[in-house]
Amino acid sequence: FRKQLPPMAPPLTQAMTNTITDKGGKKWNIMIVPGQGMRRQQRCFRPRAAARWRSTCTRADGMGKERLKHPSILRGGQWLDTSWEEALAIYAGVTKKILDNDGPNGVFFDCFDHGGAGGGFENTWGTGKLSSRAKPEVP
């Protein structure tokens, strides 16, 4: 990243950089860049998104330390950790019950695409993936 990029290449900015420390205490300078051969990342990657990711996911003193890393379930008024298998089984069971009772028009998903035209990040990534696979007719 020490030479000028060709026209229309994804931008590389200071917002895409961070410094991390490994377990041995060594500091590393990193840059978050679109993956090679990842067409969607190439067209939708933005410095603002990188800055948001950097501030929420990678900093031990930021919101990243509070970010959910596994599913939770509300039991007895308390949020408890659960397995992905149990979470998906519950989700599938509830969805099936709705479909059996109300048909496909009874299932709605609350998600949006930030970036427009399907080129950005969804606010609820997992919901968007489930909805597009569960109801293929929904764009």
The 8 nearest C-alpha neighbors of each residue, nearest first, counted from 0:
[[1, 2, 3, 11, 4, 30, 12, 32],
 [0, 2, 3, 4, 11, 12, 5, 30],
 [3, 1, 0, 4, 5, 11, 8, 10],
 [4, 2, 5, 1, 0, 6, 8, 11],
 [3, 5, 8, 2, 6, 10, 0, 7],
 [4, 6, 8, 7, 3, 9, 2, 10],
 [5, 7, 8, 4, 9, 3, 10, 11],
 [8, 6, 5, 9, 10, 4, 42, 41],
 [7, 9, 6, 5, 10, 4, 41, 11],
 [10, 8, 41, 7, 11, 44, 42, 33],
 [11, 9, 8, 12, 46, 45, 4, 44],
 [12, 10, 9, 15, 13, 46, 32, 0],
 [13, 11, 14, 15, 10, 46, 16, 30],
 [12, 14, 15, 16, 11, 46, 17, 30],
 [15, 13, 50, 12, 16, 46, 49, 47],
 [16, 14, 49, 31, 13, 30, 12, 50],
 [17, 15, 30, 13, 14, 29, 31, 18],
 [16, 18, 29, 28, 30, 19, 15, 53],
 [19, 17, 28, 27, 29, 26, 20, 16],
 [18, 20, 27, 26, 17, 28, 21, 29],
 [19, 21, 26, 25, 24, 27, 22, 18],
 [20, 22, 24, 23, 25, 26, 19, 27],
 [23, 21, 24, 20, 25, 26, 19, 27],
 [24, 22, 21, 25, 20, 26, 27, 19],
 [23, 25, 21, 22, 20, 26, 19, 27],
 [26, 24, 20, 21, 23, 27, 22, 19],
 [27, 25, 20, 19, 24, 21, 18, 28],
 [26, 28, 19, 18, 20, 29, 25, 21],
 [29, 27, 18, 17, 19, 26, 30, 16],
 [28, 30, 17, 16, 18, 27, 31, 19],
 [31, 29, 16, 15, 32, 17, 28, 11],
 [30, 32, 15, 16, 29, 49, 33, 17],
 [33, 31, 30, 34, 15, 11, 44, 9],
 [34, 32, 40, 41, 44, 35, 31, 37],
 [35, 33, 37, 36, 32, 40, 41, 38],
 [36, 34, 37, 33, 41, 38, 40, 32],
 [35, 37, 38, 34, 41, 40, 33, 39],
 [38, 36, 34, 40, 35, 39, 41, 33],
 [39, 37, 41, 40, 36, 42, 35, 34],
 [38, 40, 41, 42, 37, 43, 118, 44],
 [41, 39, 43, 33, 44, 37, 38, 42],
 [42, 40, 38, 39, 33, 43, 44, 37],
 [41, 43, 39, 40, 44, 38, 118, 9],
 [44, 42, 40, 118, 119, 41, 39, 45],
 [45, 43, 40, 41, 42, 33, 46, 48],
 [44, 46, 48, 47, 43, 49, 10, 9],
 [45, 47, 49, 48, 14, 15, 50, 12],
 [48, 46, 50, 45, 49, 51, 14, 15],
 [49, 47, 51, 45, 50, 46, 52, 44],
 [48, 50, 46, 52, 15, 47, 51, 53],
 [49, 51, 14, 53, 47, 48, 52, 15],
 [50, 52, 48, 54, 53, 49, 55, 47],
 [53, 51, 49, 55, 50, 54, 56, 48],
 [52, 54, 50, 57, 51, 55, 56, 49],
 [53, 55, 51, 52, 56, 50, 58, 61],
 [56, 54, 63, 62, 52, 53, 61, 51],
 [57, 55, 63, 52, 53, 58, 54, 62],
 [56, 58, 53, 63, 55, 59, 54, 52],
 [57, 59, 61, 60, 63, 56, 54, 55],
 [58, 60, 64, 61, 63, 57, 62, 56],
 [59, 61, 58, 64, 62, 63, 57, 54],
 [62, 60, 58, 63, 59, 55, 54, 64],
 [61, 63, 55, 65, 64, 66, 56, 60],
 [64, 62, 56, 55, 66, 61, 65, 57],
 [63, 65, 62, 59, 66, 61, 60, 58],
 [66, 64, 63, 62, 67, 61, 68, 55],
 [67, 65, 63, 64, 68, 62, 56, 55],
 [68, 66, 69, 65, 70, 71, 64, 63],
 [67, 69, 66, 70, 65, 71, 64, 80],
 [70, 68, 67, 71, 80, 83, 81, 82],
 [71, 69, 81, 80, 83, 82, 86, 72],
 [70, 72, 80, 79, 81, 78, 69, 73],
 [71, 73, 79, 78, 74, 80, 81, 70],
 [72, 74, 78, 77, 76, 79, 75, 71],
 [75, 73, 77, 76, 72, 78, 79, 71],
 [74, 76, 77, 73, 78, 79, 72, 71],
 [75, 77, 74, 73, 78, 79, 72, 71],
 [76, 78, 74, 73, 75, 79, 72, 71],
 [79, 77, 73, 72, 71, 74, 80, 76],
 [78, 80, 71, 72, 77, 73, 81, 74],
 [81, 79, 71, 70, 72, 78, 69, 82],
 [80, 82, 71, 70, 79, 72, 85, 83],
 [83, 81, 84, 85, 86, 70, 80, 69],
 [82, 84, 86, 85, 87, 70, 81, 69],
 [83, 85, 82, 87, 86, 88, 81, 89],
 [86, 84, 88, 82, 83, 87, 89, 81],
 [87, 85, 83, 89, 88, 84, 90, 82],
 [86, 88, 90, 84, 89, 85, 91, 83],
 [89, 87, 85, 91, 86, 90, 92, 84],
 [90, 88, 92, 86, 87, 91, 93, 85],
 [89, 91, 87, 93, 88, 92, 94, 86],
 [92, 90, 94, 88, 89, 93, 87, 95],
 [93, 91, 89, 95, 94, 90, 88, 96],
 [92, 94, 96, 90, 95, 91, 89, 97],
 [93, 95, 91, 97, 96, 92, 90, 98],
 [96, 94, 98, 92, 97, 93, 91, 99],
 [95, 97, 99, 93, 94, 98, 100, 92],
 [98, 96, 94, 100, 95, 99, 101, 93],
 [97, 99, 102, 95, 101, 96, 100, 103],
 [100, 98, 96, 97, 102, 101, 95, 94],
 [101, 99, 97, 98, 96, 102, 105, 95],
 [102, 100, 105, 98, 97, 99, 103, 104],
 [103, 101, 98, 104, 105, 99, 100, 97],
 [102, 104, 105, 98, 106, 101, 134, 97],
 [105, 103, 106, 102, 101, 107, 98, 97],
 [106, 104, 101, 103, 102, 97, 107, 98],
 [107, 105, 104, 103, 108, 97, 98, 94],
 [108, 106, 105, 109, 104, 130, 103, 110],
 [107, 109, 110, 130, 106, 126, 127, 129],
 [110, 108, 107, 111, 126, 123, 127, 122],
 [111, 109, 123, 108, 122, 127, 121, 126],
 [112, 110, 121, 122, 113, 109, 123, 127],
 [111, 113, 121, 120, 119, 114, 115, 117],
 [114, 112, 119, 120, 115, 121, 111, 122],
 [113, 115, 119, 118, 112, 120, 116, 117],
 [114, 116, 117, 113, 118, 112, 119, 111],
 [115, 117, 118, 114, 119, 112, 113, 43],
 [118, 116, 115, 119, 112, 114, 113, 120],
 [119, 117, 43, 116, 114, 115, 39, 42],
 [120, 118, 114, 113, 43, 112, 117, 115],
 [119, 121, 113, 112, 122, 114, 118, 124],
 [122, 120, 112, 124, 123, 111, 113, 110],
 [121, 123, 124, 111, 110, 120, 112, 113],
 [124, 122, 121, 126, 125, 110, 127, 111],
 [123, 125, 121, 127, 126, 122, 128, 120],
 [126, 124, 128, 127, 123, 129, 130, 121],
 [127, 125, 129, 123, 128, 124, 130, 110],
 [126, 128, 130, 124, 125, 129, 131, 123],
 [127, 129, 125, 131, 126, 130, 132, 124],
 [130, 128, 126, 132, 127, 131, 133, 125],
 [131, 129, 133, 127, 132, 128, 134, 126],
 [130, 132, 128, 135, 134, 129, 133, 127],
 [131, 133, 129, 130, 135, 134, 128, 127],
 [134, 132, 130, 131, 129, 135, 128, 136],
 [133, 135, 131, 136, 132, 130, 137, 103],
 [136, 134, 131, 137, 132, 133, 138, 130],
 [135, 137, 134, 138, 131, 133, 132, 130],
 [136, 138, 135, 134, 131, 130, 133, 132],
 [137, 136, 131, 135, 134, 117, 130, 127]]
